[in-house]
Amino acid sequence: MFDLIIIGAGPAGISAAFEAKKHNLTYLVVEKGLIGNTIYNYPVGLTVFSTVNELEFAKGELKPARKKPTREELLSYYVRFVLENELNIQTEEKVGTVERLNDHFKIVTDKAEYESKSVLFAIGAMDYPRSLGVKGENLPKVHDQFRETYPWVKKRALIIGGGNSAGEAALFLAEEGADTTLAIFRNDWESTDPKHGCIKYWVKQPLEKELKKNCLKLFFLGKVLEIREDEVVLENENGEVETLQNDVVFVLIGSDADLTMLKKLGVKTENGKSGEVPVYDEETFETNAPGVYVAGHFTNHRHIKEAISVPKKIVPKIAAKLVSSMRTS
Ligand SMILES: Cc1cc2nc3c(=O)[nH]c(=O)nc-3n(C[C@H](O)[C@H](O)[C@H](O)COP(=O)(O)OP(=O)(O)OC[C@H]3O[C@@H](n4cnc5c(N)ncnc54)[C@H](O)[C@@H]3O)c2cc1C
């Protein structure tokens, strides 16, 4: 019987594991992919936008070569942190169900079954990439993730999306010699409101340079009509239909968490800033299902900074609650 099972080994799950160890809890992190799996899936060579102090578990530990770390430097730091602190993390094991049994939980994975007094969901929000729902979207040339640019050099690439991920993919592709078009709503391109999820200025400025050099084309989108083997059919912002020659499409319009396990436990959800989020206590991050906690990207505290800081705040509270329930039982 564990005190705490943590589902997911992203920044939130790693931070929670470190706190659990510090507070002498018996704990286990179960991760379906690799340590820091979401970061592992960032584009190769990406420089992240957060500052060092927002990304590290303890001050001064992350030492990038430049001002901000690359994907590789960040991932290496997270992996080293897990290894050096001997955190109890099992990778490549997917949690399938969590069931309440009287005063504790049964956690069933694709490899084993565990029992725990409490469960922290740190599952991120990458499970369901959003799709356009248009004909041809299931063709092999259509991707919902951008990993690297070199397969697409000299190819006609279309990126659909209005946020930083789409902007960064367009930049990588344009800079490294793909014939690149970014299809974006005019509002998303022109917005400077950070809450709108727009392309941040440090991505937009180099994109504008690529535009000037004619290495990048912008397409102000009305909607995507169809994706075909070697072309895409788009409607522009004026309602006119245009057909572009095309070799590869990246649909980068965000993704959503899989809340199925939480809902089966009776956890209520509501509409948050970026979609459906679980309802939880802002102090303890406990949901309406007692003993079920949430942290990280699928809550209203989406960035790595909070994915790390929230477990630091709530795991000591979970530990104190377990101690007091032991005393009363
Ligand atoms: C390209 C890109 C760049 C970004 N740059 C930044 C940035 O600069 N700064 C910033 O703050 N944020 C950035 N983000 C967002 C950032 O990645 C998230 O905020 C962060 O990963 C949240 O951490 P987390 O631990 O909550 O979730 P995640 O890191 O997503 O971790 C969740 C983990 O849970 C695992 N999991 C899910 N379901 C199960 C299951 N059933 N069983 C077992 N394991 C499961 C997943 O495999 C995953 O490893 C970026 C995102 C992208 C895509």
The ligand as a Gaussian input file, in Angstrom:
#p B3LYP/6-31G(d) Opt

LIG

0 1
 C        6.619000      22.832000     -28.043000
 C        6.243000      23.232000     -26.647000
 C        7.000000      24.176000     -25.974000
 C        6.655000      24.547000     -24.671000
 N        7.420000      25.477000     -24.026000
 C        7.116000      25.796000     -22.758000
 C        7.892000      26.738000     -22.037000
 O        8.871000      27.313000     -22.532000
 N        7.518000      27.041000     -20.768000
 C        6.421000      26.466000     -20.163000
 O        6.138000      26.782000     -19.007000
 N        5.672000      25.572000     -20.834000
 C        5.995000      25.223000     -22.093000
 N        5.223000      24.296000     -22.740000
 C        4.142000      23.630000     -21.988000
 C        4.797000      22.599000     -21.009000
 O        5.346000      21.546000     -21.756000
 C        3.794000      22.114000     -19.993000
 O        3.336000      23.203000     -19.241000
 C        4.453000      21.098000     -19.034000
 O        4.933000      19.976000     -19.724000
 C        3.466000      20.730000     -17.974000
 O        4.002000      19.746000     -17.129000
 P        3.082000      18.596000     -16.556000
 O        3.954000      17.765000     -15.681000
 O        1.837000      19.168000     -16.012000
 O        2.600000      17.764000     -17.842000
 P        3.465000      16.931000     -18.878000
 O        4.846000      17.431000     -18.961000
 O        2.651000      16.861000     -20.111000
 O        3.552000      15.492000     -18.189000
 C        2.430000      14.648000     -18.092000
 C        2.949000      13.222000     -18.177000
 O        1.889000      12.325000     -17.852000
 C        2.038000      11.168000     -18.634000
 N        0.750000      10.484000     -18.676000
 C       -0.426000      10.944000     -19.184000
 N       -1.392000      10.002000     -19.034000
 C       -0.816000       8.932000     -18.407000
 C       -1.302000       7.657000     -18.016000
 N       -2.574000       7.254000     -18.221000
 N       -0.429000       6.780000     -17.409000
 C        0.873000       7.162000     -17.182000
 N        1.385000       8.355000     -17.580000
 C        0.542000       9.240000     -18.177000
 C        2.494000      11.726000     -19.981000
 O        3.147000      10.746000     -20.780000
 C        3.423000      12.851000     -19.565000
 O        4.784000      12.469000     -19.512000
 C        5.538000      23.938000     -24.043000
 C        4.783000      22.981000     -24.722000
 C        5.116000      22.622000     -26.012000
 C        4.298000      21.565000     -26.712000

